[in-house]
C-alpha cells in the first residue's frame, strides 16, 4: 500500500494490533478508520457514511454521539474524575446506579458488583459460582456449562465458557471444568421433520444427560444468553428455556443470564430474561448499560448468592476480588443517565413499535435465492446465507463469503456483521422506520450484487 507515512491507516498498520482480525489481511489492506458518528451512522476519514447494522458491537444503543451523555461525563469528571470501590469506599454515582439496577431487575436481586466489561462481568460470575459452593461446603460442585456457539467474553475463564472453538485454538483453552451443551438452533441442528417443540425437548434432555454423565454433585452452573449474539443472533425455540430451567432446578444448578447483549431493550423488553421467561440466580450486563459511551458492566446477584458471599468474606477476612476501574464514577454517572434516557424516550416501546417492521422486511428478503433462514426478536435478527435453500447447504469456504458480504455491504453504505455464513443484525435502538426501510433497501442491493458474483 502506497500511503503517506502520517496517514491514519499507515500509522495504524505500523503500531496497532486489532482483535478478532486476520492480522495478515490487516497488514495488507489496512483498517477502515472511522472518524465520527451521528445517529445510527458512522463516517470514515473520507466522509463516506455507513449505517451501522450491529450498533458497533451490539452496544451503541443510542447511536454514535450524544451531547447529553458527554455533558454528564464532563460534569462528573470536574466533580470527581475517579475513585474506587475497594475497602469500603464508594461514590454517589455507583451507589445510585446499583440502586437503579436492582429496581429494574427482571427478577428480585439482592446486590450489584460493578466491573468494566461484559467479559469481566462473566468472569466474576464464574468466580462467584465457585465462591458460593465453597460457602455451602461443596467445593467439588464447580463444573460450569456453556453452550456451543455461545459467547461470554475474552478473559481466560469467560472464553473457556464460550462455545467458540476459533477462540480456543492455540490459546491452550478451554480450561478444565468447562462443558458445552448443544446449540439450540433449530434451523441448523433440528432433525428431519422435528418440530421446534420436539427440538426444545431434545435439547433439554441432552443437557440432562450431560449433567448426569458428569455427576450432578459436580455441576455448578449453566450460563446462557437469552439470544445468542456472537453465535449469529440465534433465537431459541419458544419453550426451550422453560424446559432447560426445569432440568437446572432438578439438579440444583445455578442459572446465570448473560444479558450483555440482550439487556436494556434489545429484545423488546428491558431484559431478555423477561422476553424468554428466565428466572436467573445471577445476571450479567454491560454494553447498552452505558449505551457504549463508557466501559462499565455489572453482576446482579440473588439473596442466596449474597448470603454465601457474606459467609465466605467473614471466614476469609475479605471479599478478595475487584478491578481498579470497577464502579468508576464517570462510567456510573453516564450509565445512570443512559437509563434515564431509556425511560424518558420509552426506548422499549420504540423497539416494540419498529422491531416488527424490521423483522418483516428481513423476512421478505428471505425470498431471495441466497437466504435460508430469517429469525429475530425485537431489534435482534439473524439471516442465514445458503447455496441451496432446500438442502440448507453452505457455500464453500474458498469463496470467502463473509469477506465478500462485508466488502459489498460497505459499497452500499452498510457495515455488516458476519458470523460465518450468517448475518447478524442489532442496529442502534433509536433507529426509525424510515432508516429501517433504507437499511433494507441497501441490504437488498448487497444481496443482489453478491448473487451476481457467486451464483
N, C-alpha and C positions, 0 to 999 in steps of 0.2 A: 504494500500500500504506500503510495507516494503522498504523504501528508505533511503539512507544516509541523515542525517539531513542537511548536507551542499549542497545537490544536488539542482540544479536549480528548479526542479519540486517540491521538498519538500518545498523550500523557497517560491515558488510561491503560493502553496496551503495555506501556513501559513500566507501570508501577502497581497495577491493581489486579487481584485475583477475584473473580466473580463466583459466587456459589451457584450450584445447580446449573453449571455451564460446561459445554465442551471447550476446554481451555485451548485446544489447537485451533478450533474454529474462531474463538475469540481473538487469538493472536493474529490469524489471517484476515479476519473481516472487521475486527473492532466492535465496540458496543454501539447500541442505539443510545445516544446521550439525550436525556430528557431535560429540558431547560425550565419549563414551567407547567403549571396546571391551572385549569379553570373548569369548574363543574365536573362533568364526567369525562372531560377531555384532558389529554396531556399533549405538549408541544415539544418537538425536538429542536436541536440547535438551529436548523434551517427554517424553523417556523411551521413545519408540517404538523397538522393536527391529527390526533388519533382518538377514537372512542375507546376507552379502557373497559374491555368487556369482562374483566375479572377483578375490578377495583384494586389494581396493583397486585397484591397477593391476598385477595379476598377481604381486604381490610379497610380501604378508603371509602367508608360508608357514606360520608358527606362530601365526597369529591376530593379534589386535589389542592384546594386552597380555602382558607377560612379566616377572614379578618376578625371575626368574633373570637375564635379559639386562639388566634395569635395575640389578641389583646389580653386574654386571660393568662396566657403563658408569660407575657411581658410583665404584667402586674404582679404575678406570683414571684417571678424572678427578682423583681425590685424589693418585694417584701421578705421573702425567704427563698433563695435560689436553690438551696439544698439543705436537707437534713435527713438523717437516717431513722430507722425504727428499731435498731438494736438496743438491748439493755434498758428496756422500759422508757425509751424515748418515743415521741410521736409528734405529729404536726396536724393542724386542723384539717387540711385538705384530705389527708389519708383517713382521718377519723370520720369525716363527713362521707367520704366515698365508701368506706366499709359499711357504714350505716345504710347508705342508699342501696348498695348491692344486696344486703340482707333483706331490705324492704321489698325489692322487686324479684327476689329469687323465685324460681318456679315451684319449689317445694321448700318447706321450712329448713333453714340452715342456721347454724349457730355462730360461726365466726368466719373471718376472712384473713387469708395470708396473702400479702402482696408480693409479686415478683415482677420481672421486667419483660418477659416474652412468653408466648404460648409454650415453647419448648421448656422453659424454666418452670412454668406452672405445672405441666405434666410430669416433669422430673420430680418436682416437690410432692405431687400427689402420690407418685410411686413410693417415695421415701415415707410418706405418712401412712401408706398401706402397711409397710413393714413395721413402722413405729407402733401403729395401732395393735398389730398382732403380738408384738413383744409385750405390750401393756396387758394384753389378755392372757399371757402365759402360753402362747402357742407360736413360738418363733419358726417352727417348721412350715407354717401356713404362709408362704411367701411367693409362690409362683403367680405370675400375672399374665392374663390373656389379653392380647390384642386381636386384630383381625387381618387377614390377608388383604392387601391394598389399603389398609388403614394407615393414617399418618398422624403422628403425635409430636413431632419435633425432631431436632437435630442433635440434642445432647446425647451422650452415650446411652443413658437409660431410656430416654424418650424415643430414640431411633431404634433401639432394640425392641421396644414395644410396637413400633410401627411395622406393618407388614409389607415393606417395600424392599425387595432383595437388592435393587440397584443402590440403595443407601447403606447396605450391609457389606457389599463386596469389597474385599481388600482393606476394610477398616477393622477386621477381626471382630465382627459383630454378626448376630446379636449376642448379648451377654447370656450366660446360662440363666435358666429360670423364667425366660420369656417365651410364651407359647402363642400360637396364632390360629384362631378359629377360621372357619370358611368365610369367604366374602359373600355378602347377601345381595348379589347382583343377578337377579332372575334372568335377564336377557342373555347373559353370558354363561351362567352356570346352572340354569334350570334344565332338568331332564326333558326329553321329548314328551310333549303332552302334559307336562307337570304344571298345574295351576300355581299362581303366586301363593295361595293359601297352603298348598301342599309343600311348596318350596320352603316357605317360612317354617313349617313344622319340621321339615328335614334339617334345616339349619339349626333349630333348637335341639333336635335330637343329636346332631353331630357335636354340638357344644357339650351336651350332657355326657356323651361318650368320651370326649376329651377329658372332662373333669374326672370321670370315673377311672379312666386309664391312668391318669396322673396321681389319683388319690385325692378325694375332696379335702382331706386334712392338710394337704399341701398347697391348695389353690386358694389364693387370697382375694383376687380382684379381676374384674373384667372392665376394660376401657373401651368406650365406643363414642364415635362422632354420630350425632343424630343423622346427618347426611355426610357421607364420606367425601370430603372435599378434594384433597390431592389425589385420591383414588380415581377421580373423574366425575365428581358431582353425582355420586351414586345414591339414589333414593331407595331406602329399603322397602320391601313389601309391607303392606298396611299392618298386618298382625305380627310382624317379625319381633318387635320389641316386647310385645305382650308375652309372647311365648318364651323369649330369651330371659326376661325378668323372672318368670316362674321358675326356670331352671336355677338361676342365681340364688333366689330365695331358698330353694330346696337344699342347696349345699352351702349356705352361709358364705356366699361370695359377694364381696362389695361391688357395687356398680359406680364407676366414675364416668360422668358425662363430659366428654371433651367438647365444650361449646366455643372453642377458639374461633371457629369459622361461623358456626350457626347462631351464636348468641347475638342479641341486640337487633332483632327484627328480620334477619336474613330469610327465615322460613315463613314469615307472615305472622309470627308471634314473637314476643320479646325473646323467648328461648326456644331452641329446637326441642328441648325436653318437653315443653308444653305441646308442641306440634305432634310429637310422637308418643306422648304418654309415658315418659320416663320418670322414675322416682329415684334419683341417684343419691348415693351416700356422700359424694363429693362432686363438685362442678369446677371445671377449669374454664377460664375465659381470658380473652386478650383481644387483639386486632381491633374490632369495631368498638371495644370498650372506650378507646380514645379517638375513634374514627381514624386511627393510624397516625395521628399527629404527634403522639408521644409514645415511647416504648413503655408499656405497662401491662401487667396481667394480674390475675387473682385466682386463688383457690378458695372456694367456699366449702366449708366442712360442716357436717351434721353434728348434732349434740353428742352422739356416742363417740365420734372421732375426737371431738374436743375433750371429752372427759378422759379418753385414753392419753391425749397429749398432756393434760394436767398431771396424770399419774406418772407418766414417764419423766416429765420435766422435774417433778418433785424427787423422784428416785435418783435421777442422774445429775441434778443440780441446775440444769437449764435446758431449754429447747435449742439445741446446738445446731441451728440451721439459719441461713439468711444470705442476702445479697446486698452489696453496698447501696445500690440504687433502688431497691425494693421499697415501694411506698413513697417514692420521690415526690416532694410537694408540688413541683411543677407538673409532673405527669399526672398526679392525682387531681390537681385542680382542673387540668384540661379534660380528663376523663369525666369528672363530675359535671362540667359544663356540657360535654357531649351528651350525657344522659338527659340533661335539661332540654337540649335541642330536640332529642328524640321525642320527648313528651310534648313540648310546645308545638312542634311541627307534625305531630302524630305520624311519625315515620312508619310505625307498624301498620296503621291504617292505610298509609300510602302504598306500602308493599302489597297489602291485600287488594288494593284497587288496581295497580298496574301489573302485578305479578301474573294474573291470568292472561292479560294481553300479550305479555312476553312469551309465556308458555304456549299459548295458542299459535302465535306467529312461528315459533320454532317447530311446533307440530305440523304446521303447513309445509315447512321446509322438509319435514320428514318424508314427503312425497318425492324429494329429489333422489336421483339414482344413486347418489353416494351415501345417503343417510339410512342407517339401520334402525337405531333406537333414538327416541327423544323422551326424556323423563325429567320432571322437575317439581319443585315446590317453592312457593314464594318467589324470590329472585335468585334462586339457585337452580341451574338446569344443566343437564349433560346431553351430549349428542354423539352417538357412535358413528364413525365413518367406516364404511364397508365396501369391499369389492363386489360382493354378491349379497343382495338383500335377503333372498330366500334362505341361503345357507349360512348367513352371518359371517362370511369369510372375510378376513382382513387382507389388506394389501401387503405385498412382500416388503420386508424391511428395507431392501435395496432401493425402493422408491423414495425413501426418506420423507414419508408423508407428513409427519409433524413439522419438519423444517419447511416443506412446501406450503403447508397451510399458513404458517406464521408469516412467511415472506409475501404470499399473495394477499393475505389479510392486511398487512401493512400497506400494500399498494392501494388497497381500498379504504384506507383510513381506520383500520381496526387493529388493536393489539389483542391477540387471541391467546388463550391458554390451552395448550395441548397436553394431554396425558396419554401417551402412546397414540393410538388412532382415535382418540376421543377428545372432543372439545368440551371444556368446562366453562360455564358462564356464571358470573356473580357480579353484575355491574354495580356501581355505587347505588345505594338505596334511594338516592334523590332523583334517579333517572325519571324523566317524564314520558308520557305516552308518545309524544312526537319523537323523542330521542330513541325510544324503543323501535318505532317504525323505521327510523333512519338506520339504526343498528341492523335490523333485519334485512333491509334493502342491501346494505353493504355486505352482509353475510351471504345473501343470495348470489351477489356478483362474485364473491370469493369462491363459493362452491362451484359456480358455473365455470369460472376460469380454471379451477383445479380439475374439473371433469374434462375440460378441453385438453388438458395436458396428459391425463393418465388413462382415460377411457378409450 
